Amino acid sequence: MSTGTLSRPGTRAGLGPLWLAWRRRRTALLTGGVLILALAGYIAYQRTGMVGLIRDRNLAGCRLWYPECHGMRLSSDNGRPTPLGQAFGELNSYRTALLYTGRLLLVIPAVIGAFIGAPLVARELESGTAKLVWSQSTGRTRWLLATLAVPAAATLAATSLLAALFTWWWWPVRGMVFDEVSWVTTVPFEVAGPAPVALSLLSLVLGTAFGLLLRRTVPAMACTLALTVGAMYGLRRLRPHLVPPLTTTVNLGTYAETPDDAWRLGWGYLNRSGDRLDESTCNTLDSTRSRMRCFDRHQVVEQYADYHPMSHFWPMQWIQAGICLAVAAALAAFCLWWIRRRRA
């Protein structure tokens, strides 16, 4: 076999670019794999202890910091915690571990895009290595596909594992209304389920696209980091609209109840025609008499509340993941189009 080809001896020529991509990045991939396995072990350890505490202390179905559970109070009349209250104090330590682990996992998509995706192609173009490869047996399209395939497969495997493990850890306490850790908050929504996997793949392809366009590693990293953070913020703002919310209505003067674990979006008033009025329409008035006259003037008859129940968690996850994957596929197609038409 000619020494000018990129195929490893004993392999098919078509696998040469893939083998080269793996060989150039195997140290980083193996190091990342070791770190992910260590984190997976930590999550399994924490989850086992948390589930054991919930089972042994009969905390299933309880809500953290509620005054009582299963007919027992969390504190006695003199303010000292009861055994149930002490158990909730122990459970709170697992809440802290869950929260900070989730915050750590939040940075993974940005890290993948900026430190793996952006240098992936930009460094090859900046150093001139790509021209050397193109001059041999590998065309531009085949080179780009092989270069992107290895980190994409590693990203898919690693983020899927971490997202599945975090979901497995959080799921037993999903209804406990942990302070700062409920299904509607950034943690766990953005680190559980398919959403973080799709966002990580999008960030990887985004970094590759910036590398192709800018052909400089550091600017590509900076742009990828900024746009990934912007995408996370935009998805967070879009999330309430991914699935139509439910609405509950009650007679005027009655509080519009929603489930304890619901994501309450807002509330207001309905007049006799069914038109909505903002909750500030009459509530800014000082006296009860003034508010009642305001209600009569606007013909208010009911109150309403819009909310997302927890059953919307998985539909929101899959819709958000679908958006990220669609954008990633479009970016990948753009990269293939660009590399075929770009002059070396």
FITISE-481698 format. One line per 3 residues: number of its first residue (from 1); their letters; for each residue x, y, z of N, C-alpha, C, O. Coordinates in steps of 0.1 Angstrom, whole numbers. Layout:
N
NUM	a	X/Y/Z/X/Y/Z/X/Y/Z/X/Y/Z; ...
END
This chain:
344
1	mst	9/-12/0/0/0/0/9/12/0/19/13/7; 5/22/-7/13/34/-8/13/41/5/3/41/12; 25/47/8/26/54/21/18/68/21/17/74/31
4	gtl	14/72/9/7/84/8/-8/83/12/-15/94/13; -13/71/14/-27/70/18/-29/72/33/-19/71/40; -41/74/37/-44/76/51/-50/64/57/-55/65/69
7	srp	-49/52/51/-55/40/57/-44/33/65/-32/33/62; -49/28/77/-40/21/85/-38/7/79/-47/1/73; -25/2/79/-23/-12/74/-33/-22/80/-34/-22/92
10	gtr	-39/-30/71/-48/-40/76/-62/-36/77/-71/-44/81; -65/-23/73/-79/-19/73/-83/-15/59/-74/-13/50; -96/-14/57/-100/-10/44/-97/5/42/-97/13/51
13	agl	-95/9/29/-91/22/26/-102/32/30/-99/43/34; -115/28/30/-125/37/33/-126/41/48/-131/51/52; -119/33/56/-119/35/71/-107/44/75/-106/47/86
16	gpl	-98/47/65/-86/54/69/-89/68/75/-83/70/86; -98/76/70/-101/89/76/-107/88/90/-103/95/99; -115/78/92/-121/75/106/-110/71/115/-109/76/127
19	wla	-101/62/111/-90/58/120/-81/70/123/-76/71/134; -78/78/113/-70/90/116/-76/99/126/-70/105/135; -90/102/124/-97/111/133/-97/105/148/-95/112/157
22	wrr	-98/92/149/-98/85/162/-84/86/168/-82/90/180; -73/84/160/-60/84/165/-56/98/170/-48/99/180; -60/108/163/-56/122/166/-63/127/179/-58/135/186
25	rrt	-74/121/182/-82/126/194/-84/115/205/-92/117/214; -77/104/204/-80/93/213/-76/96/227/-83/92/236; -66/104/229/-62/108/243/-73/116/250/-77/113/261
28	all	-78/126/243/-88/134/248/-101/126/250/-108/128/261; -104/117/241/-116/109/242/-115/99/254/-125/97/261; -104/93/255/-102/84/266/-102/91/280/-108/85/289
31	tgg	-96/102/280/-96/110/293/-110/114/297/-114/113/308; -117/119/287/-131/123/289/-140/111/293/-148/112/302; -137/99/287/-144/87/291/-142/83/306/-151/79/313
34	vli	-129/84/310/-126/81/324/-134/91/334/-139/87/344; -134/104/330/-140/114/339/-156/111/339/-162/112/350; -161/107/328/-176/105/328/-179/92/336/-189/92/343
37	lal	-171/82/335/-173/70/343/-172/73/358/-180/68/366; -163/82/362/-162/86/376/-174/94/380/-179/91/391; -179/103/372/-191/110/375/-203/101/376/-212/102/384
40	agy	-204/91/367/-215/81/367/-215/73/380/-225/70/386; -203/69/385/-202/62/398/-207/71/409/-213/66/418; -203/84/409/-208/93/420/-223/94/419/-229/94/430
43	iay	-229/95/408/-244/97/407/-250/84/412/-260/85/419; -245/72/408/-251/60/413/-250/59/428/-259/54/434; -239/63/434/-237/63/448/-247/72/455/-254/67/465
46	qrt	-248/84/450/-258/93/456/-272/89/455/-280/90/464; -276/84/443/-289/79/441/-293/67/450/-304/67/455; -284/58/452/-286/47/460/-289/51/475/-298/46/481
49	gmv	-281/60/480/-283/65/493/-296/73/495/-303/71/505; -299/81/485/-311/89/486/-324/80/486/-333/81/494; -324/70/477/-336/61/476/-337/52/488/-348/50/493
52	gli	-325/48/494/-326/41/506/-331/49/518/-339/43/526; -328/62/519/-333/70/529/-348/72/528/-356/71/538; -353/74/515/-367/76/513/-375/64/517/-386/65/523
55	rdr	-369/52/514/-376/39/517/-376/37/532/-386/33/537; -364/38/538/-363/35/552/-371/44/561/-376/40/572; -372/57/558/-379/67/566/-393/70/561/-400/79/566
58	nla	-398/62/551/-412/64/547/-414/78/542/-424/84/546; -406/83/533/-407/97/528/-414/98/515/-416/109/509; -417/86/509/-423/86/495/-436/94/495/-444/92/504
61	gcr	-437/103/486/-450/111/485/-450/123/493/-459/131/492; -439/125/502/-439/137/510/-433/149/502/-427/147/491; -435/161/507/-430/173/501/-420/180/510/-424/183/522
64	lwy	-408/183/505/-398/189/514/-403/202/520/-408/211/513; -401/204/533/-404/215/541/-419/218/542/-423/229/547; -428/209/538/-442/210/542/-443/207/557/-435/199/562
67	pec	-454/212/563/-454/211/578/-457/196/583/-453/193/594; -462/188/575/-464/174/579/-464/165/567/-465/169/556; -464/152/570/-464/141/560/-469/128/566/-465/125/577
70	hgm	-478/122/559/-484/109/564/-490/111/578/-490/102/586; -496/123/581/-502/126/594/-492/129/605/-496/131/616; -479/129/602/-469/133/612/-463/146/609/-461/150/597
73	rls	-460/154/619/-454/167/618/-439/166/617/-433/157/622; -433/177/610/-419/177/609/-412/183/621/-400/181/624; -420/190/630/-414/196/642/-424/195/653/-436/195/651
76	sdn	-419/194/665/-428/193/677/-433/207/681/-429/217/675; -441/208/691/-446/221/696/-436/230/701/-437/242/700; -425/225/706/-414/234/711/-404/237/700/-394/244/702
79	grp	-407/234/687/-399/238/676/-388/228/672/-381/230/662; -386/218/680/-375/208/677/-380/198/666/-392/194/666; -371/194/657/-375/185/646/-378/171/652/-372/166/661
82	tpl	-389/166/646/-393/152/650/-384/142/642/-376/147/633; -385/129/644/-377/120/636/-380/122/621/-371/120/613; -392/125/618/-395/128/603/-388/140/599/-383/141/587
85	gqa	-388/151/607/-381/163/603/-366/161/602/-360/166/593; -360/152/611/-346/149/609/-343/142/596/-333/144/590; -352/133/593/-351/126/580/-351/135/568/-344/133/559
88	fge	-360/145/569/-360/155/558/-347/163/558/-343/167/547; -342/166/569/-329/173/570/-318/165/563/-310/171/555; -318/152/565/-308/143/558/-311/143/543/-302/144/535
91	lns	-324/143/539/-327/143/525/-323/156/518/-320/156/506; -323/167/526/-319/179/520/-304/179/515/-301/186/506; -296/171/522/-282/170/517/-281/164/503/-272/167/495
94	yrt	-290/154/501/-290/149/487/-296/159/477/-292/159/465; -305/167/481/-310/178/473/-298/187/469/-297/191/457; -289/191/478/-278/199/475/-269/192/465/-264/199/456
97	all	-266/179/467/-257/172/457/-264/172/444/-257/173/434; -277/169/443/-284/169/431/-283/182/423/-281/183/411; -285/193/431/-285/206/425/-271/210/419/-270/215/408
100	ytg	-261/208/427/-247/212/422/-242/203/411/-234/207/403; -246/190/411/-242/181/400/-249/186/388/-243/186/377; -262/189/389/-269/194/377/-263/207/372/-262/208/359
103	rll	-258/216/380/-252/228/376/-239/225/368/-235/232/359; -232/215/373/-219/211/366/-223/206/352/-216/209/343; -233/198/351/-237/192/338/-242/203/328/-242/201/316
106	lvi	-246/214/334/-252/225/325/-241/230/316/-244/234/304; -228/230/320/-218/236/312/-213/227/301/-205/231/292; -217/214/301/-212/204/291/-214/208/277/-205/207/269
109	pav	-227/212/273/-229/215/259/-219/227/254/-214/226/243; -218/237/262/-209/248/259/-194/244/258/-187/248/249; -190/235/267/-176/230/266/-174/221/254/-164/223/247
112	iga	-184/213/250/-183/205/238/-181/213/226/-173/211/217; -190/224/225/-190/232/213/-177/240/212/-171/241/201; -173/246/223/-161/256/223/-148/249/222/-139/253/215
115	fig	-147/238/230/-133/231/231/-132/219/223/-121/213/222; -143/214/217/-141/202/208/-146/206/194/-139/203/185; -158/211/193/-163/214/180/-155/225/172/-152/224/161
118	apl	-153/236/179/-146/248/173/-132/244/168/-128/247/156; -123/238/176/-110/235/171/-110/223/161/-99/221/155; -121/216/160/-121/203/152/-116/206/138/-108/198/133
121	var	-122/216/132/-118/219/118/-109/232/117/-100/232/109; -112/241/126/-104/254/125/-89/252/127/-81/258/120; -85/243/136/-71/240/139/-65/234/126/-53/237/123
124	ele	-72/225/120/-67/218/108/-65/228/96/-55/228/89; -75/238/95/-73/248/84/-63/258/88/-55/262/79; -62/261/101/-52/271/105/-37/266/103/-29/274/99
127	sgt	-35/254/106/-22/248/105/-18/243/91/-6/241/88; -28/242/82/-25/237/69/-26/222/68/-24/216/57; -29/215/79/-30/200/78/-41/196/69/-39/185/62
130	akl	-52/203/68/-63/199/59/-59/199/45/-63/189/37; -50/208/40/-46/208/26/-38/195/23/-39/190/12; -30/191/33/-22/179/31/-31/167/29/-28/158/21
133	vws	-41/166/38/-50/155/37/-58/155/23/-59/145/17; -62/167/19/-70/168/7/-62/164/-5/-67/160/-15; -48/167/-4/-40/164/-16/-37/149/-18/-31/145/-28
136	qst	-41/141/-8/-39/126/-9/-52/119/-13/-59/124/-22; -55/109/-7/-66/100/-11/-80/104/-6/-90/98/-9; -80/114/2/-93/118/9/-98/131/4/-91/141/4
139	grt	-111/131/-1/-117/144/-6/-122/152/6/-122/147/18; -126/164/3/-130/173/14/-142/168/21/-142/168/33; -152/164/14/-164/159/20/-162/147/29/-167/147/40
142	rwl	-155/138/24/-152/126/32/-143/129/44/-145/123/55; -134/138/42/-126/143/54/-134/149/65/-132/146/76; -143/158/61/-152/165/70/-161/155/78/-162/156/90
145	lat	-167/146/70/-176/136/76/-168/127/86/-173/125/97; -156/123/83/-148/115/92/-144/123/104/-144/118/115; -140/135/102/-135/144/113/-146/146/123/-144/147/135
148	lav	-158/148/118/-170/151/127/-176/138/133/-182/139/143; -174/127/126/-181/115/130/-177/110/144/-185/106/152; -164/110/146/-158/104/159/-163/113/171/-168/107/180
151	paa	-161/126/171/-165/134/183/-181/134/184/-186/135/195; -188/133/172/-202/133/173/-207/120/180/-216/120/188; -201/109/176/-205/96/183/-201/96/198/-209/92/206
154	atl	-189/102/201/-185/103/215/-195/112/223/-198/109/234; -199/123/217/-208/133/223/-221/126/226/-227/128/236; -226/119/216/-239/112/217/-239/102/228/-248/101/237
157	aat	-228/94/229/-227/84/239/-226/90/253/-232/86/263; -217/99/254/-214/105/268/-226/113/273/-230/111/285; -232/122/265/-243/130/270/-255/121/273/-263/124/282
160	sll	-257/111/264/-269/102/267/-267/95/280/-277/93/288; -255/90/283/-253/83/296/-255/93/307/-262/89/317; -249/105/307/-251/114/318/-265/119/320/-270/120/331
163	aal	-272/121/309/-286/126/310/-295/115/316/-304/117/324; -292/102/311/-300/91/316/-297/89/331/-307/86/339; -285/90/335/-282/88/349/-287/99/358/-293/96/369
166	ftw	-287/112/353/-292/122/361/-307/121/362/-313/124/373; -314/117/351/-329/115/352/-332/104/362/-341/105/369; -324/93/362/-326/82/371/-324/87/385/-331/82/394
169	www	-315/96/388/-312/101/401/-324/110/406/-329/109/417; -329/119/397/-339/129/401/-353/123/401/-361/128/409; -356/113/393/-369/108/391/-376/104/405/-388/107/406
172	pvr	-370/97/414/-377/94/427/-382/106/435/-391/104/443; -376/117/433/-380/129/441/-386/140/433/-387/151/437; -391/136/421/-396/146/412/-409/153/417/-412/164/414
175	gmv	-416/146/426/-428/152/432/-426/158/446/-436/162/452; -414/159/450/-411/164/464/-410/179/465/-407/184/476; -410/186/454/-409/201/454/-397/205/462/-397/213/471
178	fde	-385/199/458/-373/203/463/-370/218/460/-373/223/449; -365/225/470/-362/239/468/-351/240/457/-341/234/458; -354/248/447/-346/251/435/-344/239/426/-337/239/416
181	vsw	-351/228/429/-350/216/420/-364/210/418/-367/200/424; -371/216/409/-384/211/405/-383/209/390/-374/215/384; -393/203/384/-392/199/370/-392/211/361/-387/210/350
184	vtt	-396/223/366/-397/235/357/-384/243/358/-382/252/349; -375/240/367/-363/248/369/-352/243/359/-353/233/353; -342/252/358/-331/249/348/-325/235/352/-323/227/343
187	vpf	-323/232/364/-319/219/369/-332/213/376/-336/219/386; -338/203/370/-332/193/362/-335/194/347/-330/186/339; -344/203/342/-349/202/329/-338/202/318/-339/194/309
190	eva	-328/210/320/-318/211/309/-306/201/311/-297/202/303; -307/192/320/-297/182/322/-303/168/322/-295/158/324; -316/167/321/-322/154/321/-329/152/308/-333/161/301
193	gpa	-332/139/304/-339/136/292/-331/138/280/-319/140/280; -338/139/268/-331/141/255/-326/155/252/-318/157/243; -332/165/259/-328/179/256/-313/182/257/-308/188/247
196	pva	-306/178/268/-292/181/268/-284/174/258/-273/179/253; -288/162/254/-281/154/244/-282/162/230/-272/163/223; -294/166/227/-296/173/214/-288/186/214/-282/190/204
199	lsl	-289/193/225/-282/206/226/-267/204/225/-260/213/219; -261/194/230/-247/191/229/-243/188/215/-233/193/210; -251/181/208/-248/178/194/-249/191/185/-241/193/176
202	lsl	-259/199/189/-260/212/182/-248/221/184/-243/227/175; -243/221/196/-232/229/200/-219/224/193/-211/232/188; -218/211/192/-206/205/184/-206/209/170/-196/214/164
205	vlg	-218/208/163/-219/212/149/-217/227/147/-212/231/137; -222/234/157/-221/249/156/-206/253/157/-202/262/149; -199/246/166/-184/249/166/-177/245/153/-168/253/149
208	taf	-181/234/147/-175/230/134/-178/241/123/-170/244/115; -191/246/123/-194/256/113/-186/269/115/-182/274/105; -185/273/127/-177/285/130/-162/283/126/-155/292/121
211	gll	-157/270/128/-143/267/124/-142/268/109/-131/273/104; -152/263/102/-151/264/87/-151/279/82/-144/282/73; -160/286/88/-162/300/84/-150/309/88/-146/317/80
214	lrr	-146/308/100/-136/317/105/-121/313/103/-112/321/101; -119/299/102/-106/293/99/-96/297/110/-84/296/107; -100/301/121/-91/305/132/-97/299/145/-109/300/148
217	tvp	-89/293/153/-94/285/164/-100/293/175/-111/291/180; -93/303/180/-97/311/191/-110/319/188/-119/319/196; -111/326/177/-124/333/174/-135/323/172/-146/326/177
220	ama	-133/311/167/-143/301/165/-148/297/179/-160/295/181; -139/295/188/-142/290/202/-151/301/209/-161/298/215; -147/314/207/-154/324/214/-168/326/208/-178/327/216
223	ctl	-170/325/195/-183/326/189/-192/314/193/-204/316/195; -186/302/193/-194/291/196/-199/291/211/-210/288/214; -190/296/220/-194/297/234/-205/307/236/-215/304/242
226	alt	-204/319/229/-214/329/230/-227/324/224/-238/326/230; -227/318/213/-239/314/206/-246/302/214/-258/301/214; -238/293/219/-244/282/227/-251/287/239/-262/283/242
229	vga	-245/296/246/-251/302/258/-264/310/254/-274/309/261; -263/317/242/-275/324/237/-286/314/234/-298/317/236; -282/302/228/-292/292/224/-299/287/237/-311/284/237
232	myg	-291/284/248/-297/279/260/-307/289/266/-318/286/270; -303/302/265/-313/312/270/-325/313/262/-336/314/267; -323/313/248/-335/313/239/-344/301/241/-357/303/241
235	lrr	-339/289/243/-347/277/245/-355/279/259/-366/274/260; -348/284/268/-355/286/281/-367/296/280/-377/293/286; -365/306/272/-376/315/270/-387/309/261/-399/312/263
238	lrp	-384/300/252/-393/294/244/-401/282/251/-412/279/246; -395/277/261/-401/265/267/-415/266/271/-423/256/269; -420/277/277/-435/277/281/-444/276/269/-456/272/271
241	hlv	-439/278/257/-448/278/245/-446/265/237/-453/264/226; -438/256/241/-436/244/233/-449/235/233/-452/229/223; -456/235/244/-468/228/246/-479/237/251/-476/245/260
244	ppl	-491/237/245/-502/246/250/-504/244/265/-506/232/269; -505/254/273/-508/253/287/-522/249/289/-531/252/281; -525/244/301/-538/241/306/-543/254/313/-536/262/317
247	ttt	-557/255/314/-563/266/320/-573/261/330/-582/253/326; -573/267/342/-584/264/351/-591/277/354/-585/287/355; -604/276/356/-612/288/359/-621/286/371/-625/275/374
250	vnl	-623/296/379/-631/296/391/-639/309/392/-636/318/385; -649/308/400/-658/320/402/-650/331/408/-640/329/416; -654/344/406/-647/355/411/-647/355/427/-657/352/433
253	gty	-635/357/432/-634/357/447/-628/344/452/-625/342/464; -627/334/443/-621/321/446/-607/319/440/-605/323/429; -598/314/448/-584/313/442/-584/302/432/-589/291/435
256	aet	-577/304/421/-576/294/410/-565/284/414/-554/287/412; -570/273/419/-560/262/423/-554/255/411/-560/253/401; -541/252/413/-533/244/403/-526/233/411/-524/235/423
259	pdd	-522/222/405/-514/212/412/-502/218/418/-496/227/413; -498/212/429/-486/216/437/-473/216/428/-465/225/429; -472/206/419/-460/205/411/-462/212/397/-454/210/388
262	awr	-472/220/395/-475/226/383/-466/239/381/-462/245/390; -464/242/368/-456/254/364/-467/265/361/-473/264/351; -469/274/371/-480/284/369/-475/295/361/-465/302/365
265	lgw	-481/298/350/-476/308/340/-482/322/343/-475/332/341; -494/322/348/-500/335/351/-515/334/353/-521/323/351; -521/344/357/-535/344/360/-542/357/357/-535/367/355
268	gyl	-555/358/357/-562/370/354/-577/368/356/-581/359/363; -584/376/348/-599/376/350/-605/374/336/-600/376/326; -618/369/337/-626/367/325/-639/375/326/-645/374/337
271	nrs	-643/382/316/-656/389/316/-667/380/311/-664/369/307; -678/386/310/-690/378/305/-689/373/291/-694/363/287; -681/380/283/-679/376/269/-668/366/268/-665/361/257
274	gdr	-661/363/278/-650/353/278/-636/360/275/-626/352/273; -636/373/274/-623/380/271/-615/380/284/-620/381/295; -602/379/282/-592/379/293/-588/393/297/-586/402/288
277	lde	-587/395/310/-582/408/316/-570/405/324/-570/395/332; -560/413/323/-548/410/331/-551/412/346/-560/419/350; -543/404/354/-546/404/369/-544/418/375/-549/421/386
280	stc	-536/427/368/-534/440/373/-545/450/370/-544/462/374; -555/446/362/-566/455/358/-572/462/370/-574/474/370; -576/454/380/-583/459/392/-575/458/405/-578/465/414
283	ntl	-565/450/405/-557/447/417/-549/459/422/-544/459/433; -546/468/413/-538/480/417/-546/490/425/-540/499/431; -559/488/426/-567/498/433/-565/495/448/-563/483/452
286	dst	-566/505/457/-563/504/471/-574/497/479/-570/488/487; -586/500/477/-597/495/486/-605/484/479/-605/483/467; -611/475/488/-619/464/483/-631/470/475/-635/464/464
289	rsr	-637/481/480/-648/487/473/-645/491/459/-652/490/449; -633/498/458/-628/502/445/-626/491/435/-629/492/423; -621/480/440/-618/468/432/-631/462/427/-633/458/416
292	mrc	-641/461/436/-654/456/432/-661/464/422/-667/459/412; -660/478/423/-666/486/413/-659/484/399/-665/485/389; -646/482/400/-638/479/388/-642/466/381/-644/465/369
295	fdr	-645/456/390/-650/443/385/-663/445/378/-666/439/367; -672/453/384/-685/455/378/-684/462/365/-691/460/355; -675/472/365/-673/480/352/-669/472/341/-673/474/329
298	hqv	-660/462/344/-654/453/333/-662/440/332/-659/432/323; -673/439/339/-682/427/339/-674/414/341/-675/404/334; -665/415/351/-657/403/355/-666/393/362/-673/396/371
301	veq	-665/380/358/-673/370/364/-664/358/369/-669/351/378; -652/356/364/-644/345/367/-629/349/368/-625/359/363; -622/340/375/-607/341/374/-602/329/367/-608/318/366
304	yad	-590/331/361/-584/319/354/-569/319/358/-563/328/362; -563/307/355/-549/305/357/-544/296/346/-550/285/344; -533/299/340/-526/291/330/-515/284/337/-507/290/344
307	yhp	-513/271/333/-503/263/340/-499/251/331/-507/247/323; -487/246/334/-483/234/328/-482/223/339/-475/225/349; -489/212/338/-487/201/347/-474/194/345/-468/195/334
310	msh	-470/186/354/-458/179/353/-458/169/341/-448/164/336; -470/165/337/-471/155/326/-466/162/313/-465/155/303; -464/175/312/-459/182/301/-444/181/300/-438/185/290
313	fwp	-437/175/310/-423/175/310/-417/168/298/-408/173/291; -422/155/295/-416/148/284/-420/153/271/-411/154/262; -432/158/268/-434/165/255/-426/177/253/-421/179/242
316	mqw	-423/185/263/-414/196/262/-400/192/259/-393/198/251; -396/181/266/-382/176/264/-380/172/249/-371/176/243; -390/164/244/-388/159/230/-389/170/220/-383/170/209
319	iqa	-398/179/222/-400/190/212/-387/199/212/-382/202/201; -382/202/224/-369/210/224/-358/202/218/-350/208/211; -357/189/221/-346/181/214/-348/181/199/-338/182/192
322	gic	-361/180/194/-363/180/180/-359/193/174/-353/193/163; -361/204/180/-357/217/175/-341/218/174/-336/222/163; -335/213/184/-320/214/184/-314/204/173/-305/208/166
325	lav	-320/193/172/-315/183/162/-318/188/148/-310/186/139; -329/195/146/-332/200/132/-322/211/128/-317/212/117; -319/220/138/-309/230/135/-296/224/133/-288/229/125
328	aaa	-292/214/141/-279/208/139/-278/201/126/-267/202/119; -289/195/121/-289/188/108/-287/199/97/-280/197/87; -294/210/98/-293/221/88/-278/226/88/-273/229/78
331	laa	-272/228/100/-258/233/101/-249/223/95/-239/227/88; -251/210/97/-242/200/91/-243/200/76/-233/199/69; -255/202/71/-257/203/56/-250/215/51/-244/214/40
334	fcl	-251/226/58/-244/238/54/-229/236/54/-222/240/45; -223/229/64/-209/226/64/-204/218/52/-194/221/46; -212/208/49/-209/200/37/-209/208/24/-201/206/16
337	wwi	-219/216/23/-220/225/11/-208/235/11/-203/237/0; -205/240/22/-194/250/23/-181/244/19/-173/250/12; -178/232/25/-165/226/23/-162/222/8/-151/222/4
340	rrr	-173/219/1/-172/215/-13/-169/227/-22/-163/226/-33; -174/239/-18/-173/251/-26/-162/261/-22/-159/270/-29; -157/258/-10/-147/267/-5/-133/264/-11/-129/253/-12
343	ra	-126/275/-15/-113/272/-21/-103/270/-9/-105/275/2; -94/261/-12/-84/257/-1/-76/269/3/-67/268/11
END
